[in-house]
Amino acid sequence: MAGEVGHGPRPPTPRLHEDEVAIDDRLVGQLVSDQFPAFSGLPLSRLASTGTDLWVYRLGDELVLRFPRVAWAVPQVEKERRWLGRLAPGLPVALPEVVAVGRPGRGYPFPFL
């Protein structure tokens, strides 16, 4: 990936679930480059606190990537993809817009937003 990746080495993220899949900045950068080449030059950094179901990465100044940590969190990605666009027009506040949906690849087994 052409952009900066993270802010230097950091300790691995502690596993929160026994069945959690492995992911790191390099893998995320490769998935973005493979599937969304238009975004491959943007800086990429994992957010420090991402909850228990998903890893969250900042991509450039305006985009966020959400990766399920475990299989049982995958339906959450589909629910967000389906509902954010439907709910947004009826609400008085801005909601995130799904720009693209990533697919499994390079050993990462789940779709991602």
C-alpha positions, 0 to 999 in steps of 0.5 A: 500500500502506498500510504502510511500504515499506522504509526509505527510498531505497536504491541499486538491487539489482545485476543478477546475471543477464543475463536477470534481471527488474526488481523494486522495493519499489513493484511488490511493494507493488502485487502484494500490494495487488492479490492479497492485500488482507488483507496490504496494510497490513503494513510491507514491506522488501526483505532486504539479502541474498537470494541469487542466484535469488530476491529476499526481502521481509519483510512484517510481522513474520511473513511473507516473500515470495520472488520469482524473479529469473530464469525458471529459478528459477521451478520452485524456487517450485513445489517449495517450495510443494509440499514444505514442507507435506509435509515439515513433519509428519515433521520435529522442527523448524518449517518455513515454511508457505506462506500464499499463492501470488502470480501474475504481474502488473503486468509481473512475469512469475513466480509468487511465494510 
